[in-house]
Amino acid sequence: MRRAAANGSGVPADLDVLVEKIHRHAYKVTDEEIAALQATYGDDQLFEIIVSAALGASRRRLFAGLAALEEA
């Protein structure tokens, strides 16, 4: 599940919106969305999913920036 969250695809349907938001607009994630998922996933698992999605999103941006530098 961590790898799927990092890739931004392949997570269960109830996590799809959260992972997509983290990859595209992390600042739009609300406390209510997190609270709704805590009942199903618990704090530790949800933390790992969120961190994995954030790491995957930042990694994608890093590689895109490095590629742009190489092309310049």
N, C-alpha and C positions, 0 to 999 in steps of 0.2 A: 504494500500500500504506500510505503514511503516513496518508492521509485515512481509509482504512478502519479502521486501528488507532485513530485519534482518535475515529471514530464508534462503535467497538466492534462492528462487524459488517462482513462482507465480506472478511475476511482468509482466507488459506488454512487448511485444516482443522488443520494441525499447529500453527498459531499461535493458533487460536481459544481454547484453554484459557488460554494466557498472557495474551492481550489481555483476556479476560473477568475473569481474576483481578486484573489491574491496574485495571480499571474498578470492580470491586466490593470486593476485599480485597487490595490491593497488598502488604501485609505478609506474605501467605501464599505469595508466589512464592519458590521454593527455588533454591539454587545448582544443583541437579541438573537442574531444568527448563531453566534457562538453558544449562547445559553441553550438554544434549541438542540444543538448537536451534542452538548455535554451529557445529556440524558442517555444518548445512545453510545457514545464513544468514550466518555470519561475524560478527565483532565489530561492524564499522561498521553493517551493515544491521540487525542485531539491536538495537544501541543506538538507531538511528533509530525502530524499531518501538516499543521500550519508551518512549522519550521522547514519541512521538506519542500512544500510548495514555494515558500519564499526563497529558499536556496536555489531551487530549480529556475525560478523566474530571474533571479539575479545572475545565475550562471548563463542563461540564454542571452541576457543583455550584455554580459561581459564578452561572450564569444562574438556577438554581433558587432560590438565596438572594436574588438581586435581585428575582425575581418575587414571592417571599414578602414582601419589604420593601414592594414596591409595593402589594400587596394589604392590608397592615396599616394 
